[in-house]
Amino acid sequence: MSLADIHAHSRRFQSRIRTRNLTEYAAAALVIAVFGWMAFLIPDLVVKAGCILTALAAAYVAYALHTKASAPGSQPDGGEPLLDFHRAELFRQRQALATVPRWYLAPFVPGMLLFVGGVSFAPDSGLPLMARFFQFGIATAIVTAVFAGVAWLNARAVKQLDARIAALDDARDQT
């Protein structure tokens, strides 16, 4: 890889990180707005608590994303070699993605359980007890499947970043 190739790769990578983060911030704002509004409207205390915890989880995830995986403002100014800078950024993103289940998914679990449980077992639902358990199980299975999909996609991205880091290491070794 030439220096120009590394520079172009680095710029594209940082641009993708910024776009990803802006999308995640917008999604967090939407979750906060929707679940905050539902917490205001819904009288059931368990569902209301689930909404509030979900909104708080979205706020935490946006903050954690910013601290763990924000794109740097600029390329190195010459003090740090571009190859080292790009490798460090790839590794930092890799570390953030590798821990997604802990900081991105786990914060939503309490709110989702309270929300789904509150909706499923609401006294005025009119459903028999077994139907309520079935509704809770199906909703929980759907949320679990979505979380598993997110975890799988991030694990796949970690493998791709590992390959890119290894390619940079090979490029460094050849020079």
C-alpha positions as CSV (number, residue, x, y, z in Angstrom):
1,M,0.0,0.0,0.0
2,S,1.3,3.4,-0.9
3,L,1.0,6.4,1.5
4,A,-1.7,7.8,-0.8
5,D,-3.7,4.6,-0.5
6,I,-3.4,4.6,3.3
7,H,-4.5,8.2,3.4
8,A,-7.5,7.5,1.1
9,H,-8.5,4.4,3.2
10,S,-8.2,6.4,6.4
11,R,-10.3,9.3,5.1
12,R,-13.1,6.9,3.9
13,F,-13.0,5.0,7.1
14,Q,-13.3,8.2,9.2
15,S,-16.2,9.4,7.0
16,R,-18.0,6.0,7.5
17,I,-17.5,6.3,11.3
18,R,-19.0,9.8,11.3
19,T,-22.0,8.7,9.2
20,R,-22.6,5.7,11.4
21,N,-22.4,7.7,14.6
22,L,-24.7,10.4,13.2
23,T,-27.2,7.7,12.3
24,E,-26.9,6.2,15.8
25,Y,-27.3,9.6,17.5
26,A,-30.5,10.2,15.4
27,A,-31.8,6.8,16.3
28,A,-31.1,7.4,20.0
29,A,-32.9,10.8,19.8
30,L,-35.9,9.0,18.2
31,V,-35.9,6.3,20.9
32,I,-35.7,9.0,23.6
33,A,-38.5,11.0,22.1
34,V,-40.8,8.0,21.5
35,F,-40.3,6.3,24.8
36,G,-40.3,9.6,26.7
37,W,-43.6,10.4,25.1
38,M,-45.0,7.0,25.9
39,A,-43.8,7.3,29.5
40,F,-45.8,10.6,29.6
41,L,-49.0,9.1,28.1
42,I,-49.2,5.5,29.5
43,P,-50.6,5.3,33.0
44,D,-49.4,1.8,33.9
45,L,-46.4,2.3,36.2
46,V,-44.5,-0.8,35.1
47,V,-44.8,0.2,31.4
48,K,-43.9,3.8,32.3
49,A,-40.8,2.6,34.1
50,G,-39.8,0.4,31.1
51,C,-40.2,3.5,28.8
52,I,-38.1,5.7,31.1
53,L,-35.4,3.0,31.4
54,T,-35.4,2.5,27.6
55,A,-35.0,6.3,27.0
56,L,-32.2,6.4,29.6
57,A,-30.5,3.5,27.9
58,A,-30.6,5.2,24.6
59,A,-29.0,8.3,26.1
60,Y,-26.3,6.2,27.7
61,V,-25.6,4.4,24.5
62,A,-25.3,7.6,22.5
63,Y,-22.8,8.9,25.2
64,A,-20.9,5.6,25.2
65,L,-20.7,5.6,21.4
66,H,-19.3,9.1,21.5
67,T,-16.6,8.2,24.1
68,K,-15.7,4.8,22.7
69,A,-16.1,5.1,18.9
70,S,-16.2,8.7,17.7
71,A,-14.1,9.6,14.7
72,P,-11.2,11.9,15.3
73,G,-11.5,15.4,14.0
74,S,-8.5,15.3,11.6
75,Q,-5.7,13.2,10.2
76,P,-2.3,13.3,11.8
77,D,-0.3,16.5,11.2
78,G,3.0,14.7,10.6
79,G,3.9,14.1,14.2
80,E,2.4,10.6,14.0
81,P,2.9,8.4,11.0
82,L,-0.3,7.9,9.0
83,L,0.0,4.2,9.1
84,D,0.2,4.1,12.9
85,F,-2.7,6.6,13.1
86,H,-4.9,4.6,10.8
87,R,-4.1,1.3,12.6
88,A,-4.8,2.8,16.0
89,E,-8.2,4.1,14.7
90,L,-9.0,0.7,13.2
91,F,-8.1,-1.0,16.5
92,R,-10.1,1.5,18.6
93,Q,-13.2,0.8,16.5
94,R,-12.5,-2.9,16.7
95,Q,-12.4,-2.7,20.5
96,A,-15.7,-0.7,20.6
97,L,-17.5,-3.2,18.3
98,A,-16.1,-6.2,20.1
99,T,-17.8,-5.0,23.3
100,V,-21.2,-4.0,21.8
101,P,-23.1,-6.6,23.8
102,R,-21.9,-4.9,27.0
103,W,-22.3,-1.2,26.3
104,Y,-24.8,-1.1,23.5
105,L,-27.2,-3.9,24.0
106,A,-27.2,-4.6,27.8
107,P,-28.4,-1.2,28.8
108,F,-31.7,-1.8,27.0
109,V,-32.5,-5.1,28.7
110,P,-34.1,-3.8,31.9
111,G,-36.3,-1.3,30.1
112,M,-37.3,-3.8,27.4
113,L,-38.2,-6.5,30.0
114,L,-40.2,-4.0,32.1
115,F,-41.9,-2.6,29.0
116,V,-42.8,-6.0,27.5
117,G,-43.7,-7.5,30.9
118,G,-45.9,-4.5,31.7
119,V,-47.7,-4.6,28.4
120,S,-48.1,-8.4,28.5
121,F,-49.3,-8.6,32.1
122,A,-51.4,-5.4,32.3
123,P,-54.5,-6.1,34.4
124,D,-56.8,-4.7,31.8
125,S,-55.6,-6.7,28.9
126,G,-58.4,-9.2,29.1
127,L,-56.2,-12.1,28.1
128,P,-56.0,-15.3,30.0
129,L,-52.8,-15.9,32.0
130,M,-51.4,-18.4,29.5
131,A,-52.0,-16.0,26.6
132,R,-50.1,-13.3,28.6
133,F,-47.2,-15.6,29.1
134,F,-47.3,-16.5,25.4
135,Q,-47.4,-12.8,24.4
136,F,-44.4,-12.0,26.8
137,G,-42.5,-15.0,25.4
138,I,-43.0,-14.0,21.8
139,A,-42.2,-10.4,22.4
140,T,-39.1,-11.3,24.3
141,A,-38.0,-13.8,21.6
142,I,-38.3,-11.0,19.0
143,V,-36.2,-8.6,21.0
144,T,-33.7,-11.3,21.7
145,A,-33.5,-12.1,18.0
146,V,-32.9,-8.5,17.1
147,F,-30.2,-8.2,19.8
148,A,-28.6,-11.4,18.6
149,G,-28.6,-10.0,15.0
150,V,-26.9,-6.8,16.2
151,A,-24.3,-8.7,18.1
152,W,-23.7,-11.0,15.1
153,L,-23.3,-8.0,12.7
154,N,-20.8,-6.4,15.1
155,A,-18.9,-9.6,15.5
156,R,-18.6,-9.8,11.7
157,A,-17.4,-6.2,11.6
158,V,-14.8,-7.1,14.2
159,K,-13.4,-9.9,11.9
160,Q,-13.3,-7.4,9.0
161,L,-11.4,-4.9,11.1
162,D,-9.0,-7.7,12.2
163,A,-8.3,-8.4,8.6
164,R,-7.7,-4.8,7.8
165,I,-5.4,-4.4,10.8
166,A,-3.5,-7.5,9.7
167,A,-3.1,-6.1,6.2
168,L,-1.7,-2.9,7.6
169,D,0.7,-4.8,9.7
170,D,1.8,-6.8,6.6
171,A,2.3,-3.5,4.7
172,R,4.4,-2.1,7.6
173,D,6.5,-5.3,7.7
174,Q,7.2,-5.1,4.0
175,T,8.5,-1.6,4.2
